[in-house]
């Protein structure tokens, strides 16, 4: 800002060199400091509200003060006088009279008090920006003195902060590590929850599964440690006990650990075991639910798992156990065969034929509509529909394997 005491050369109405304002950004600590707001209308009310939050010692000067200005704010019910700015740290001119606002700006300049003009930003010596606040972060936006542009930018920044597209990795005190079990959803990175996305962006360590939305890892800073569990059928990079150990060890070292899983942590995700391991070790742990493929997979194929008049319930089971086992050793396939609701089976592609035979043997019609949704929600999604008795053969002819969701029931055809 130019010194108002310098000799006037091509100065504007408030004694400032034309074009000399640098727009230097700064946050002001106004707590307990006098701020004078000239004007009593809607604009003044907005300014008073934000200045009150900042703890300013407020004085409102206006012949008439609107009801939106808090009753406990000090006020002078009259026109502006230059002496009102004596001792002030900031002046805000927001009357509907440009002449009065200009007078406030001149009086402020004479007293070396910064002034904001609501009607003409260039006529003041300060600006009130559009402000975004999130998790201890404050972002102030000036849109080149275009308030609409500033608000649009502010709202975009706020949204990006909330979903983690703009990470705000806070410093943590030593020994304050924690673990978050985050459900990443069925595959598409856009289907993770807002909180889950934000926690991934703020993580120091990410322990990731094979079916988690790995595209989210591409945006992480280089100093984030990524530990790949890589679990897949018949191959584990880390055992469950080793995963538990990693979570606890990194958290005890004071790091923010995200256990990023596909689907939901508590739906066939062993999230409960990881939770118990953290609790036993005294490590703070939280869970962020995820969109499970048990419902998302069918939905992406146009299959509602329930539908009025067709299916009032659905059952989700894991198919990783041999369907030939007795019900007390595994899943009650005979009971599921007799039940008329929708059946959703996960982790079962290598046993699809056995499961279909078991269901048919115990009463499900071989003509029951069925479908397999492969890599649901991703660019590689494929859907195979066939009667239950022919589903395994249809998938084999299309070379469809894991990961996939199997849906069995009349709902498969209800929207087809």
Residue pairs with C-beta under 8 A, 6 or more apart in sequence:
1 16
1 20
1 21
1 22
1 24
1 125
2 16
2 17
2 20
2 21
4 15
4 16
4 109
4 110
4 112
6 17
8 15
9 17
10 17
10 18
11 17
11 18
12 18
12 123
13 102
13 105
13 106
13 123
14 102
14 105
14 106
14 108
14 109
14 115
14 123
14 124
14 125
15 106
15 109
15 110
16 109
16 125
21 122
21 125
23 127
23 142
25 140
27 138
27 140
28 54
28 89
28 90
30 51
30 54
30 55
30 56
30 89
30 90
31 54
31 55
31 56
32 55
32 56
32 57
33 56
33 57
33 89
33 90
34 56
34 57
34 58
34 59
34 87
34 88
34 89
35 51
35 56
35 57
35 58
35 59
35 88
35 89
35 90
35 91
35 92
36 58
36 59
36 60
36 61
36 84
36 85
36 88
36 90
36 91
36 92
37 44
37 47
37 48
37 51
37 58
37 59
37 60
37 61
37 91
37 92
37 94
38 44
38 60
38 61
38 62
38 80
38 84
38 91
38 92
38 93
38 94
38 95
38 100
38 101
38 104
39 60
39 61
39 62
39 92
39 93
39 94
39 95
39 96
39 118
40 60
40 62
40 63
40 64
40 65
40 66
40 69
40 75
41 62
41 66
41 94
41 95
41 96
42 66
42 68
43 94
43 118
44 60
44 62
44 65
44 66
44 69
44 92
44 94
44 95
45 66
45 68
45 69
47 92
47 94
47 116
47 118
47 128
48 58
48 60
48 69
48 70
48 73
49 70
50 128
50 131
51 58
51 92
52 58
52 70
52 73
56 90
58 73
58 74
59 73
59 74
59 75
59 76
59 84
59 88
60 69
60 73
60 74
60 75
60 76
61 75
61 76
61 78
61 79
61 80
61 81
61 84
62 75
62 76
62 77
62 95
63 77
63 78
63 79
64 77
65 75
65 77
69 75
76 84
79 100
80 95
80 100
80 103
80 104
80 107
82 103
82 107
82 110
84 107
85 91
85 104
85 107
85 108
85 111
85 113
86 111
88 108
88 111
88 113
89 113
89 114
90 113
90 114
90 115
90 116
90 126
91 104
91 105
91 107
91 108
91 113
91 114
91 115
91 116
92 115
92 116
92 118
92 128
93 100
93 101
93 104
93 105
93 115
93 116
93 117
93 118
93 119
93 124
94 101
94 116
94 117
94 118
94 119
95 101
95 119
96 119
98 119
98 120
101 117
101 118
101 119
101 120
101 123
102 117
102 123
104 115
104 117
105 115
105 117
105 123
105 124
105 125
108 114
108 115
108 125
109 115
109 125
114 124
114 125
114 126
115 124
115 125
115 126
116 124
116 126
116 127
116 128
117 123
117 124
121 127
121 145
122 145
127 142
127 145
129 140
129 141
129 142
129 150
130 140
130 141
130 142
130 143
130 147
130 150
130 151
130 153
130 154
131 138
131 139
131 140
131 141
131 154
132 138
132 139
132 141
132 154
132 155
132 157
132 158
132 161
133 139
134 158
134 161
134 162
134 168
135 161
135 168
135 170
136 168
136 170
137 161
137 168
139 154
139 157
139 161
141 150
141 153
141 154
141 157
142 150
143 149
143 150
143 151
143 152
143 153
157 166
159 165
160 166
161 168
162 194
162 198
163 194
163 197
163 198
164 194
164 197
164 198
164 199
164 200
164 201
164 202
165 197
165 201
165 219
167 201
167 202
167 219
167 221
168 201
168 202
169 201
169 202
169 204
169 221
170 202
172 254
172 256
173 254
174 254
175 252
175 254
176 254
177 250
177 251
177 252
177 253
177 254
177 255
177 256
177 257
177 283
177 284
178 251
178 256
178 257
178 283
178 284
178 285
178 286
179 247
179 248
179 251
179 257
179 258
179 259
179 274
179 278
179 283
179 284
179 285
179 286
180 199
180 203
180 256
180 257
180 258
180 259
180 285
180 286
180 287
180 288
181 259
181 261
181 265
181 271
181 274
181 275
181 285
181 286
181 287
181 288
182 192
182 196
182 199
182 200
182 258
182 259
182 260
182 261
182 265
182 287
182 288
182 290
183 192
183 193
183 196
183 261
183 262
183 263
183 264
183 265
183 269
183 287
183 288
183 289
183 290
183 291
183 292
184 192
184 196
184 209
184 212
184 213
184 216
184 260
184 261
184 262
184 263
184 290
185 191
185 192
185 193
185 196
185 213
185 262
185 263
185 290
185 291
185 296
185 377
186 262
186 263
186 291
186 292
186 293
186 296
186 297
186 300
186 376
186 377
187 211
187 213
187 262
187 293
187 375
187 376
187 377
187 378
188 213
188 377
188 378
189 213
189 215
189 216
191 213
191 291
191 296
191 377
192 200
192 213
192 216
192 290
193 288
193 289
193 290
193 291
195 288
196 288
196 290
197 216
199 256
199 258
199 288
200 206
200 216
200 220
200 258
200 260
201 219
201 220
202 256
203 220
203 224
203 256
203 257
203 258
204 223
204 224
204 225
204 250
204 255
204 256
204 257
205 224
205 225
205 226
205 227
205 250
205 255
205 256
205 257
205 258
206 217
206 220
206 224
206 225
206 226
206 227
206 257
206 258
206 260
207 227
207 229
207 243
207 246
207 247
207 257
207 258
207 259
207 260
208 214
208 217
208 226
208 227
208 228
208 229
208 260
209 229
209 230
209 231
209 260
209 261
209 262
210 229
210 230
210 231
210 232
210 262
211 261
211 262
211 263
211 403
212 260
212 261
212 262
213 260
213 262
216 260
217 226
220 226
225 250
225 255
227 238
227 246
228 237
229 236
229 237
229 238
229 243
230 236
230 237
230 238
231 237
231 238
232 402
233 350
233 402
238 246
240 270
240 273
243 259
243 274
244 273
244 274
244 277
244 278
245 277
247 257
247 259
247 274
247 277
247 278
247 283
248 277
248 278
248 281
248 283
250 257
251 257
251 278
251 281
251 283
251 284
252 281
252 283
259 265
259 271
259 274
261 269
261 271
261 290
262 269
262 290
262 293
262 403
263 269
263 290
263 291
263 292
263 293
263 294
264 271
264 289
264 290
264 291
264 292
265 271
265 274
265 287
265 288
265 289
265 290
266 272
266 287
266 289
267 292
267 294
267 316
268 318
268 346
268 347
271 287
274 285
275 285
275 287
278 284
278 285
279 285
292 316
293 346
293 376
293 403
293 405
294 305
294 316
294 344
294 346
294 405
295 305
295 344
296 376
296 377
297 373
297 376
297 377
297 404
297 405
297 407
298 304
298 305
298 344
298 371
298 373
298 405
298 407
298 411
299 305
300 373
300 376
300 377
300 381
301 371
301 373
301 376
301 381
301 383
301 407
302 415
302 416
303 371
303 373
303 407
303 411
303 412
303 414
303 415
304 411
304 414
304 415
305 311
305 314
305 342
305 344
305 407
305 411
306 312
306 313
306 314
306 342
306 411
307 411
307 414
310 409
310 410
310 411
310 414
311 340
311 341
311 342
311 409
311 410
311 411
312 341
313 341
313 342
314 341
314 342
314 343
314 344
314 409
315 336
315 339
315 341
315 342
315 343
315 344
316 344
316 345
316 346
317 331
317 336
317 343
317 344
317 345
317 346
318 331
318 345
318 346
318 347
318 348
319 345
319 346
319 347
319 348
319 349
319 351
319 352
319 355
319 406
320 347
320 348
320 351
321 330
321 331
322 330
322 351
322 354
323 330
323 331
323 333
323 351
323 354
323 355
323 357
323 358
324 354
324 358
325 331
327 333
327 334
327 335
333 355
333 358
333 359
333 362
334 358
334 362
334 363
336 343
336 359
337 358
337 359
337 360
337 361
337 362
337 363
337 364
338 362
338 363
341 409
342 407
342 408
342 409
342 411
343 359
343 406
343 407
343 408
343 409
344 405
344 406
344 407
344 408
345 355
345 405
345 406
345 408
346 405
346 406
347 402
347 403
348 355
348 406
349 372
349 395
349 400
349 401
349 402
349 403
349 404
349 406
350 401
350 402
352 372
352 391
352 392
352 395
352 406
353 392
355 406
356 370
356 388
356 389
356 391
356 392
359 388
359 408
360 366
360 388
360 389
364 388
364 408
365 388
366 387
366 388
366 389
366 390
367 387
367 388
367 389
368 387
368 388
368 408
368 409
368 410
369 385
369 387
369 388
369 408
369 409
369 410
369 411
369 412
369 413
370 385
370 386
370 387
370 388
370 391
370 406
370 407
370 408
370 409
370 412
371 383
371 384
371 385
371 386
371 391
371 406
371 407
371 412
372 383
372 384
372 391
372 395
372 400
372 404
372 405
372 406
372 407
373 381
373 382
373 383
373 404
373 405
373 407
374 380
374 381
374 382
374 383
374 384
374 400
374 401
374 403
374 404
375 381
375 382
375 403
375 404
376 404
376 405
382 398
382 400
384 391
384 394
384 395
384 398
384 400
385 394
385 412
385 413
385 416
386 393
386 394
388 408
391 406
395 401
395 404
